[in-house]
Amino acid sequence: MRNYTLSIAGYRIKLESHDDGPELAPSERFLKNLTGNNGYDVLIRVHHGMNGLPEDAERVLVAPYAIEVKGIKINRPENFWSVYRNLSDLYIVTSYPWSDKKACLKLSLTIREWDLWIHNGGHATDPLDYPLDGLVLYYLTTISCDIMIHASGVYYGGQGYLFCGSSGKGKTTMAGLWDNLGAKIIHDDRIIIRNTDGIYRMYNTPVYNDDYPKECDLTKIFLIEHGDENRITPLRGASAVTGVISNCIQHNYNPEMIARFLGSVSIMCSAIPVATLSFMPNRKVIDFILQNDQ
């Protein structure tokens, strides 16, 4: 196809291929996010080839490709993706871990029309292959003063619980326990939080092929870790903000972006209860959480 629009976390992302661009073939995980709405929050024009960076573009962020060997995360020495800045424009240059494709996305934090060049994409390609999907969503959250966080989200009994933690802390375990209870699992890894007129809602992002759009109100945030007992410790003020920030996706190279992000998290933590949760990985932790909510 030559154009289509995705609705992800309420963002309308329109992709269109110009005459010099490839056929667009969204991956299976995006198919349930296709929408017929012709409006957009961002328009991405897709081209063949590789756009050259301006000579005076400054590299402000670099991400090596992280892999795990025997459970230990290591970094490959080659560049995975980098962010460059030139005047008011940003450029994301990325390779793809499972193909020879390379891409350059030119974007702006103020203009909602971006350009994407794909090299070695072939006749047809998914313009939002990993890692570009997460990067596009991250910058949409930045523009909108929203939050992207490593967490599992659960909706049960009219309550929306967010369980935040780095890899190995128990996000997937917690989602599985609630799933066995019949709860609605928003996602088990990557969540977007949006504030609309003081109402906080959490949304999933398409990672798995069987994903479909899910959302719910956010009523409580837990910072989780495995423990030898179930224990909840409420956090307030700076402790709550710091704990939540440590699990958020953030590119800390722009003072204005940092200030807006800190403001968004601070306001959320003043409106939504935050607590640490040390838990044992069995059904009893759910009963423990529900009893503490009474």
C-alpha positions as CSV (number, residue, x, y, z in Angstrom):
1,M,0.0,0.0,0.0
2,R,1.1,3.6,-0.5
3,N,-0.3,5.1,2.8
4,Y,-2.1,4.0,6.0
5,T,-2.8,5.4,9.5
6,L,-2.1,3.7,12.8
7,S,-3.8,4.6,16.1
8,I,-1.5,3.8,19.0
9,A,-2.2,5.1,22.5
10,G,-4.5,7.7,21.0
11,Y,-1.8,9.0,18.6
12,R,-2.7,9.0,14.9
13,I,0.5,8.1,12.9
14,K,0.0,8.5,9.2
15,L,2.6,7.0,6.9
16,E,2.7,7.7,3.2
17,S,5.2,6.6,0.5
18,H,6.2,9.3,-2.0
19,D,6.9,8.5,-5.7
20,D,10.5,7.6,-4.7
21,G,9.4,5.5,-1.8
22,P,8.7,1.8,-1.2
23,E,5.5,-0.1,-0.9
24,L,4.4,0.1,2.8
25,A,3.8,-3.3,4.4
26,P,2.9,-3.0,8.2
27,S,3.9,-6.0,10.3
28,E,1.3,-8.3,11.8
29,R,1.6,-6.6,15.2
30,F,0.3,-3.3,13.8
31,L,-2.7,-4.6,11.8
32,K,-5.2,-4.2,14.7
33,N,-4.0,-0.6,15.0
34,L,-4.9,0.4,11.5
35,T,-7.6,3.1,11.3
36,G,-9.6,4.8,8.6
37,N,-9.3,8.2,10.2
38,N,-7.6,10.5,7.7
39,G,-6.4,13.0,10.4
40,Y,-3.0,12.6,12.0
41,D,-0.9,13.7,14.9
42,V,2.2,13.1,12.9
43,L,2.7,12.4,9.2
44,I,5.8,10.4,8.2
45,R,6.8,10.6,4.5
46,V,8.7,7.5,3.5
47,H,11.5,7.5,0.8
48,H,14.0,5.1,-0.7
49,G,17.7,5.6,0.0
50,M,19.6,7.2,2.8
51,N,19.4,10.9,3.5
52,G,22.7,12.6,4.3
53,L,23.1,14.3,7.6
54,P,24.0,18.0,7.6
55,E,27.7,18.5,7.9
56,D,27.4,20.4,11.2
57,A,24.8,17.9,12.8
58,E,25.8,17.1,16.4
59,R,25.4,13.6,17.7
60,V,23.7,14.0,21.1
61,L,22.8,10.4,21.9
62,V,24.1,6.9,20.9
63,A,22.6,3.5,21.7
64,P,24.7,0.4,21.2
65,Y,22.8,-2.8,20.5
66,A,22.3,-4.7,23.8
67,I,22.1,-8.5,23.8
68,E,22.1,-11.0,26.6
69,V,24.6,-13.8,27.1
70,K,23.8,-16.3,29.8
71,G,21.4,-13.8,31.3
72,I,23.9,-11.0,31.4
73,K,23.2,-7.9,29.2
74,I,26.2,-6.8,27.1
75,N,26.6,-4.2,24.4
76,R,27.8,-4.9,20.9
77,P,30.4,-2.3,19.9
78,E,28.7,-1.2,16.7
79,N,26.2,1.6,16.6
80,F,22.5,0.6,16.9
81,W,20.9,3.9,16.7
82,S,21.9,7.5,17.2
83,V,20.2,10.9,17.6
84,Y,21.7,14.0,15.9
85,R,20.6,17.6,16.2
86,N,20.9,20.4,13.6
87,L,19.2,23.7,14.4
88,S,15.6,22.8,15.2
89,D,15.7,19.4,13.5
90,L,16.5,16.0,14.9
91,Y,17.8,13.0,13.0
92,I,17.6,9.4,14.1
93,V,20.0,7.1,12.2
94,T,19.4,3.4,12.9
95,S,20.3,0.0,11.7
96,Y,18.0,-3.0,12.1
97,P,19.1,-6.0,14.2
98,W,17.5,-8.7,11.9
99,S,18.2,-7.3,8.4
100,D,20.5,-5.1,6.3
101,K,18.1,-2.2,6.4
102,K,19.2,1.2,7.6
103,A,17.1,4.3,8.1
104,C,17.3,8.0,8.8
105,L,14.3,9.8,10.3
106,K,14.2,13.5,10.2
107,L,11.8,14.9,12.8
108,S,10.9,18.1,14.7
109,L,9.5,18.6,18.1
110,T,7.3,21.5,16.8
111,I,6.4,20.4,13.2
112,R,4.2,17.3,12.8
113,E,5.4,16.3,9.3
114,W,8.5,14.1,9.3
115,D,10.6,12.3,6.7
116,L,12.0,8.8,6.8
117,W,14.6,7.4,4.4
118,I,15.0,3.6,4.2
119,H,18.1,2.0,2.7
120,N,18.0,-1.7,1.6
121,G,14.3,-1.9,2.4
122,G,13.5,-3.7,-0.9
123,H,10.3,-3.2,-2.9
124,A,8.0,-3.4,0.2
125,T,8.9,-2.8,3.8
126,D,7.5,-2.0,7.3
127,P,8.6,1.6,7.9
128,L,8.2,1.1,11.7
129,D,10.3,-2.0,12.2
130,Y,12.1,-2.3,15.5
131,P,13.6,0.0,16.8
132,L,12.0,2.8,14.9
133,D,8.5,2.0,16.3
134,G,9.5,2.7,19.9
135,L,11.6,5.8,18.9
136,V,8.6,7.4,17.0
137,L,6.3,6.7,20.0
138,Y,8.9,8.1,22.4
139,Y,9.1,11.4,20.6
140,L,5.4,11.6,20.3
141,T,5.1,11.3,24.1
142,T,7.8,14.0,24.5
143,I,5.9,16.4,22.2
144,S,2.7,15.7,24.1
145,C,4.1,15.8,27.6
146,D,3.2,12.1,28.1
147,I,5.2,9.3,29.7
148,M,6.6,6.1,28.2
149,I,7.6,3.5,30.9
150,H,8.8,0.0,31.4
151,A,5.9,-1.5,33.2
152,S,3.0,-4.0,33.1
153,G,-0.5,-2.6,33.3
154,V,-3.5,-4.5,34.8
155,Y,-7.2,-3.5,35.0
156,Y,-9.2,-5.4,37.6
157,G,-12.3,-4.5,39.7
158,G,-12.5,-1.0,38.3
159,Q,-8.9,-0.3,39.3
160,G,-5.9,0.3,37.0
161,Y,-2.6,-0.9,38.5
162,L,0.8,-0.1,37.0
163,F,3.7,-2.4,38.0
164,C,7.0,-0.7,37.1
165,G,10.4,-2.4,37.1
166,S,13.5,-3.1,35.1
167,S,14.2,-6.4,33.4
168,G,14.0,-9.3,35.9
169,K,12.0,-7.4,38.5
170,G,8.7,-9.3,37.9
171,K,6.6,-7.3,35.3
172,T,5.8,-10.4,33.2
173,T,5.3,-12.5,36.3
174,M,2.9,-10.0,37.8
175,A,0.9,-9.8,34.5
176,G,0.7,-13.6,34.4
177,L,-0.7,-13.8,38.0
178,W,-3.4,-11.3,37.2
179,D,-4.1,-12.9,33.9
180,N,-4.9,-16.2,35.7
181,L,-7.4,-14.3,37.8
182,G,-9.2,-13.0,34.7
183,A,-7.9,-9.4,34.8
184,K,-7.5,-7.3,31.7
185,I,-3.8,-7.1,30.9
186,I,-3.0,-3.8,29.2
187,H,0.7,-4.9,28.5
188,D,3.5,-6.7,30.3
189,D,6.5,-4.5,29.2
190,R,5.9,-1.1,27.5
191,I,3.2,1.3,28.6
192,I,2.3,4.9,27.5
193,I,0.6,7.1,30.1
194,R,-1.5,10.1,29.0
195,N,-3.1,12.8,31.0
196,T,-6.4,14.2,29.6
197,D,-8.0,16.9,31.7
198,G,-6.5,15.4,34.9
199,I,-7.5,11.8,34.1
200,Y,-4.6,9.5,33.7
201,R,-4.9,6.6,31.3
202,M,-2.5,3.9,30.4
203,Y,-2.2,2.3,26.9
204,N,-0.4,-0.6,25.4
205,T,2.0,-0.4,22.5
206,P,2.1,-3.1,19.7
207,V,5.0,-5.4,20.5
208,Y,3.5,-8.9,20.0
209,N,1.7,-10.2,17.0
210,D,-1.5,-10.8,19.0
211,D,-1.6,-7.3,20.4
212,Y,-4.7,-5.2,20.0
213,P,-5.4,-1.7,21.3
214,K,-6.0,-1.7,25.1
215,E,-6.3,1.1,27.6
216,C,-7.7,1.9,31.1
217,D,-7.7,4.5,33.8
218,L,-4.6,4.5,36.0
219,T,-5.3,4.5,39.7
220,K,-2.1,3.2,41.4
221,I,1.6,2.8,40.7
222,F,3.8,0.1,42.2
223,L,7.6,0.0,41.9
224,I,8.2,-3.8,42.1
225,E,10.9,-6.2,43.1
226,H,11.0,-9.9,44.1
227,G,11.2,-10.5,47.9
228,D,10.7,-13.1,50.6
229,E,7.5,-11.5,51.8
230,N,4.7,-9.3,50.4
231,R,5.2,-5.7,51.5
232,I,3.8,-2.3,50.4
233,T,5.6,0.9,51.3
234,P,3.9,4.2,50.2
235,L,6.1,6.8,48.6
236,R,5.5,10.6,48.4
237,G,7.2,13.6,47.0
238,A,10.7,13.3,45.6
239,S,10.9,9.6,46.5
240,A,7.9,8.8,44.4
241,V,9.1,10.9,41.5
242,T,12.6,9.5,41.5
243,G,11.3,5.9,41.7
244,V,9.0,6.4,38.7
245,I,11.6,8.2,36.7
246,S,14.0,5.4,37.0
247,N,11.7,3.2,35.0
248,C,10.8,5.7,32.3
249,I,12.2,5.8,28.8
250,Q,14.1,9.1,28.5
251,H,16.6,10.8,26.2
252,N,18.4,13.3,28.5
253,Y,20.2,15.5,26.1
254,N,17.9,18.5,25.9
255,P,17.3,20.7,29.0
256,E,13.8,21.7,27.8
257,M,12.8,18.1,27.2
258,I,14.1,17.1,30.6
259,A,12.2,19.9,32.4
260,R,9.0,19.0,30.6
261,F,9.4,15.3,31.4
262,L,10.2,16.0,35.1
263,G,7.1,18.2,35.3
264,S,4.9,15.5,33.8
265,V,6.1,12.8,36.2
266,S,5.9,15.2,39.2
267,I,2.3,16.2,38.4
268,M,1.3,12.5,37.9
269,C,2.9,11.4,41.2
270,S,1.0,14.1,43.0
271,A,-2.3,12.8,41.6
272,I,-1.7,9.0,41.6
273,P,-0.6,7.0,44.7
274,V,2.9,5.5,44.3
275,A,4.3,2.7,46.5
276,T,7.1,0.1,46.4
277,L,5.9,-3.5,46.3
278,S,8.1,-6.4,47.4
279,F,6.4,-9.6,46.5
280,M,6.5,-13.4,46.3
281,P,5.5,-14.7,42.9
282,N,2.2,-16.4,43.8
283,R,-1.5,-15.6,44.0
284,K,-1.2,-14.3,47.5
285,V,0.3,-11.0,46.3
286,I,-2.9,-10.2,44.5
287,D,-5.0,-10.8,47.6
288,F,-2.5,-8.7,49.5
289,I,-2.8,-5.8,47.0
290,L,-6.6,-6.0,47.0
291,Q,-6.8,-6.1,50.8
292,N,-4.6,-3.0,51.0
293,D,-6.9,-1.2,48.6
294,Q,-9.9,-1.5,50.8
